[in-house]
Amino acid sequence: MKKILFVDSCIKASESRTKKIATAMIQELQKSNLFTVETVVVDETSMVPLGLKEYKNRRQLLDDQKMDDPLFDYAKQFASADLIVIAAPFWDMSFPAKLKTYFENIAVAGFTFINTEDGNSVGVCKADKMVYITTRGMNIPDGHIMEQAAPYLKALTIFFGIKDFEMVSAYGLDVSTATETENRIEMAKQQAIKLAQMLIDREKESK
């Protein structure tokens, strides 16, 4: 079975509009019995931003070839997943800071990428697609200059060696009527479910 890594950075947990959309996709994938799901609830992790102390500790572990240290567990998990699904709300023009901390902690040479002799970095992650699910209260559509989460995640997709990036979003949720908001969320759910069905069909064809 293919492994999905669900990176849950939905601050409001079960009340999260983003989480509702992501859950629709994950449940559709699980119904196929073709995928297993591992979940990282980012807000519940003990990860901290990489300051000098943390950087030196990680560098020492790598220099000592202590690749089995628990510090690298999240990087290993990310690198071995067949599909990455990230769910995070629009937050200060991007996404919650702890999700950035998560990426800092998994971007480790020897696990999610390697450094080549010519000075380049090459991604070595197994996944061929990263899906980003998000909601925005403000009336900021995909591709707007004030939406900086997707450009960053697209860059990470390339950096980690993942072939494809796709976003499912709903926006304007805080400036719409209750009915309009529900309709926009429902449309995003259906988009997420359709994407899940495409992934299921592709997996069936590969067998």
C-alpha positions as CSV (number, residue, x, y, z in Angstrom):
1,M,0.0,0.0,0.0
2,K,1.1,3.5,-0.7
3,K,1.8,5.8,2.3
4,I,0.3,9.2,2.6
5,L,1.9,11.7,5.0
6,F,-0.8,14.1,6.3
7,V,0.9,17.2,7.7
8,D,-1.8,18.8,9.8
9,S,-1.1,22.4,10.6
10,C,-4.7,23.4,11.2
11,I,-4.6,25.7,14.3
12,K,-8.3,25.4,15.1
13,A,-8.2,21.6,15.0
14,S,-11.8,20.1,14.5
15,E,-13.2,23.6,14.1
16,S,-10.8,24.4,11.2
17,R,-12.4,25.0,7.8
18,T,-9.1,23.9,6.2
19,K,-9.3,20.6,8.2
20,K,-12.7,19.9,6.9
21,I,-11.5,20.0,3.3
22,A,-8.4,18.0,4.0
23,T,-10.4,15.4,5.9
24,A,-12.7,14.9,2.8
25,M,-9.7,14.1,0.7
26,I,-8.0,11.8,3.2
27,Q,-11.2,9.9,3.8
28,E,-11.8,9.4,0.1
29,L,-8.2,8.0,-0.3
30,Q,-8.7,5.7,2.7
31,K,-11.9,4.3,1.3
32,S,-10.0,2.8,-1.6
33,N,-7.9,0.6,0.7
34,L,-4.9,1.5,-1.5
35,F,-3.3,4.0,1.0
36,T,-2.2,4.1,4.6
37,V,-2.1,7.4,6.3
38,E,0.4,8.7,8.8
39,T,-0.4,12.1,10.4
40,V,1.8,14.7,11.9
41,V,-0.1,17.3,14.0
42,V,2.4,20.1,13.7
43,D,1.1,22.1,16.6
44,E,1.5,19.1,18.9
45,T,5.2,18.5,18.1
46,S,8.1,19.6,20.3
47,M,10.0,21.0,17.3
48,V,11.6,24.4,17.7
49,P,13.2,26.8,15.1
50,L,16.8,26.1,14.3
51,G,18.9,28.5,16.3
52,L,22.6,28.2,16.7
53,K,22.3,25.6,19.5
54,E,20.0,23.4,17.5
55,Y,22.0,23.8,14.4
56,K,25.2,22.7,16.2
57,N,23.5,19.7,17.7
58,R,22.2,18.6,14.4
59,R,25.5,19.2,12.7
60,Q,27.3,17.1,15.3
61,L,24.9,14.2,14.9
62,L,25.5,14.2,11.2
63,D,29.2,14.5,11.6
64,D,29.2,11.5,14.0
65,Q,27.0,9.6,11.5
66,K,24.3,9.1,14.1
67,M,21.6,8.8,11.5
68,D,19.3,6.8,13.8
69,D,18.9,9.6,16.3
70,P,15.2,10.5,17.0
71,L,15.9,14.0,15.8
72,F,15.8,12.7,12.2
73,D,12.6,10.7,12.6
74,Y,10.4,13.4,10.9
75,A,12.8,13.8,8.0
76,K,12.8,10.0,7.5
77,Q,9.0,9.9,7.6
78,F,8.7,12.7,5.1
79,A,11.3,11.3,2.7
80,S,9.6,7.8,2.6
81,A,6.0,9.0,2.0
82,D,4.5,8.3,-1.4
83,L,2.1,11.3,-1.2
84,I,2.4,14.5,0.9
85,V,-0.8,16.3,2.0
86,I,-0.3,19.6,3.8
87,A,-3.2,21.4,5.4
88,A,-2.7,24.9,6.8
89,P,-4.8,28.1,7.0
90,F,-3.7,31.4,5.5
91,W,-1.7,33.0,8.2
92,D,0.1,36.4,8.0
93,M,0.3,36.1,4.2
94,S,1.6,32.6,4.4
95,F,0.9,29.8,6.9
96,P,1.5,29.2,10.7
97,A,5.1,29.7,11.8
98,K,5.3,26.2,13.3
99,L,4.8,24.7,9.9
100,K,7.9,26.6,8.8
101,T,9.7,25.2,11.8
102,Y,8.6,21.7,10.7
103,F,10.2,22.2,7.3
104,E,13.4,23.5,8.9
105,N,13.6,20.3,10.9
106,I,13.0,17.9,8.0
107,A,15.3,19.7,5.5
108,V,18.3,17.5,6.4
109,A,21.1,16.6,4.1
110,G,21.2,12.8,3.7
111,F,17.5,12.4,4.3
112,T,15.3,14.7,2.2
113,F,18.1,15.9,0.0
114,I,21.8,15.3,-0.8
115,N,24.6,17.7,-1.6
116,T,26.5,16.8,-4.7
117,E,30.2,17.3,-5.4
118,D,29.5,20.2,-7.8
119,G,27.9,22.1,-4.9
120,N,24.3,21.6,-5.8
121,S,21.5,20.0,-3.7
122,V,19.3,17.3,-5.1
123,G,16.0,16.2,-3.5
124,V,15.7,12.5,-2.7
125,C,12.1,12.3,-1.4
126,K,10.0,9.4,-2.6
127,A,6.7,11.3,-3.1
128,D,5.8,12.4,-6.6
129,K,3.1,14.9,-5.5
130,M,2.6,17.4,-2.7
131,V,-0.9,18.6,-2.2
132,Y,-1.5,21.9,-0.3
133,I,-4.9,22.5,1.2
134,T,-5.7,25.9,2.6
135,T,-8.5,28.4,3.3
136,R,-8.3,32.2,3.4
137,G,-10.7,34.5,5.3
138,M,-9.5,37.5,3.2
139,N,-10.5,37.9,-0.4
140,I,-7.1,36.9,-1.7
141,P,-7.3,34.4,-4.7
142,D,-4.7,31.9,-5.7
143,G,-1.7,33.5,-7.3
144,H,-2.2,36.9,-5.6
145,I,1.1,38.6,-4.5
146,M,-0.2,38.6,-0.9
147,E,-0.4,34.8,-0.9
148,Q,3.1,33.6,-0.3
149,A,2.5,30.1,1.1
150,A,2.1,28.4,-2.3
151,P,5.3,29.9,-3.9
152,Y,7.3,28.7,-0.9
153,L,5.8,25.2,-1.0
154,K,6.3,25.0,-4.7
155,A,10.0,25.8,-4.2
156,L,10.2,23.1,-1.5
157,T,8.6,20.6,-3.8
158,I,11.5,21.1,-6.3
159,F,14.1,21.2,-3.5
160,F,12.9,17.9,-2.1
161,G,12.8,16.2,-5.5
162,I,9.0,15.9,-5.6
163,K,7.7,16.1,-9.1
164,D,4.3,17.8,-8.8
165,F,2.6,20.4,-6.6
166,E,-1.2,21.0,-6.4
167,M,-3.2,23.4,-4.3
168,V,-6.8,23.2,-3.2
169,S,-8.2,26.4,-1.7
170,A,-11.2,28.4,-0.6
171,Y,-10.9,32.1,0.0
172,G,-13.0,35.1,1.0
173,L,-14.6,33.1,3.7
174,D,-14.7,35.9,6.3
175,V,-16.1,38.5,3.9
176,S,-19.0,36.4,2.5
177,T,-22.4,35.5,3.7
178,A,-22.8,32.3,5.7
179,T,-24.3,30.6,2.7
180,E,-21.6,31.7,0.4
181,T,-18.9,30.6,2.8
182,E,-20.4,27.1,3.1
183,N,-20.7,26.9,-0.7
184,R,-17.0,27.8,-1.1
185,I,-15.9,25.3,1.4
186,E,-18.1,22.6,-0.2
187,M,-16.6,23.4,-3.7
188,A,-13.1,23.0,-2.2
189,K,-14.2,19.7,-0.7
190,Q,-15.4,18.4,-4.0
191,Q,-12.2,19.5,-5.7
192,A,-10.2,17.7,-3.0
193,I,-12.4,14.5,-3.4
194,K,-12.0,14.7,-7.2
195,L,-8.2,14.9,-6.8
196,A,-8.3,11.9,-4.5
197,Q,-10.3,9.9,-7.0
198,M,-7.7,10.8,-9.7
199,L,-4.9,9.5,-7.5
200,I,-6.9,6.4,-6.7
201,D,-7.4,5.7,-10.5
202,R,-3.8,6.3,-11.2
203,E,-2.8,3.9,-8.4
204,K,-5.2,1.2,-9.8
205,E,-3.8,1.6,-13.3
206,S,-0.2,1.1,-12.0
207,K,-1.0,-2.3,-10.5
